[in-house]
């Protein structure tokens, strides 16, 4: 069972969220992850698994690409899933 204590986000990702007005949706997804409700945001590891990149859904269009170290999830980038 994965337990995530905190989520850290890069400055580039914060700017990406602000530019596309996704802050509120991101904060909702973050709250769900910290509550352990991973299925609500579709938190999964990407293929190939050896790269150890995780992702979660912000909304139907955008995904956050992350790296998990111990109990901290680092958001590396936000990706437009539909392009």
C-alpha positions as CSV (number, residue, x, y, z in Angstrom):
1,X,0.0,0.0,0.0
2,X,1.4,3.4,-1.0
3,X,1.2,6.2,1.5
4,X,1.9,9.7,0.2
5,X,2.6,12.3,2.9
6,X,3.3,15.3,0.7
7,X,3.3,16.5,-2.9
8,X,5.9,18.9,-4.3
9,X,5.5,20.7,-7.6
10,X,8.1,22.4,-9.8
11,X,7.9,26.1,-10.7
12,X,7.5,25.3,-14.4
13,X,4.5,23.1,-13.6
14,X,3.0,25.9,-11.4
15,X,3.3,28.3,-14.3
16,X,1.7,25.8,-16.7
17,X,-1.3,25.3,-14.3
18,X,-1.8,29.1,-13.9
19,X,-1.6,29.7,-17.6
20,X,-4.3,27.2,-18.3
21,X,-6.4,28.0,-15.2
22,X,-6.0,24.5,-13.7
23,X,-5.0,25.4,-10.1
24,X,-8.4,24.6,-8.6
25,X,-8.6,21.2,-10.3
26,X,-5.0,20.4,-9.4
27,X,-5.6,21.2,-5.7
28,X,-8.7,18.9,-5.7
29,X,-6.6,16.1,-7.2
30,X,-3.8,16.8,-4.7
31,X,-6.3,16.6,-1.8
32,X,-7.6,13.2,-3.0
33,X,-4.1,11.8,-3.3
34,X,-3.2,12.9,0.2
35,X,-6.4,11.3,1.4
36,X,-5.4,8.0,-0.2
37,X,-8.1,8.0,-2.8
38,X,-5.8,7.1,-5.7
39,X,-8.6,5.6,-7.9
40,X,-10.4,8.9,-8.1
41,X,-7.4,10.6,-9.8
42,X,-6.2,7.4,-11.6
43,X,-2.7,7.5,-10.0
44,X,-0.7,4.8,-11.8
45,X,2.8,4.0,-12.9
46,X,3.6,4.6,-16.6
47,X,5.0,2.0,-18.9
48,X,7.8,1.0,-19.0
49,X,7.8,0.6,-15.2
50,X,11.6,0.6,-15.0
51,X,11.6,4.4,-15.6
52,X,9.5,4.8,-12.4
53,X,7.4,7.7,-13.7
54,X,3.9,8.0,-12.2
55,X,1.0,10.0,-13.4
56,X,-2.4,11.2,-12.2
57,X,-5.4,12.8,-13.8
58,X,-6.1,16.5,-13.2
59,X,-9.1,16.5,-15.5
60,X,-10.0,14.7,-18.7
61,X,-7.4,16.5,-20.7
62,X,-4.4,17.1,-18.4
63,X,-2.2,14.7,-16.6
64,X,0.6,15.3,-14.0
65,X,3.8,13.4,-14.5
66,X,5.5,12.6,-11.2
67,X,8.3,10.7,-9.5
68,X,7.7,8.9,-6.2
69,X,10.4,8.9,-3.6
70,X,9.6,7.3,-0.2
71,X,6.4,9.1,0.8
72,X,6.9,12.3,-1.3
73,X,5.4,12.7,-4.8
74,X,7.3,15.2,-7.0
75,X,5.3,16.7,-9.9
76,X,7.8,17.1,-12.7
77,X,5.5,18.2,-15.5
78,X,1.9,18.7,-16.6
79,X,1.0,17.0,-19.9
80,X,-1.8,17.6,-22.4
81,X,-3.1,14.0,-22.6
82,X,-5.2,14.6,-25.7
83,X,-2.4,15.9,-28.0
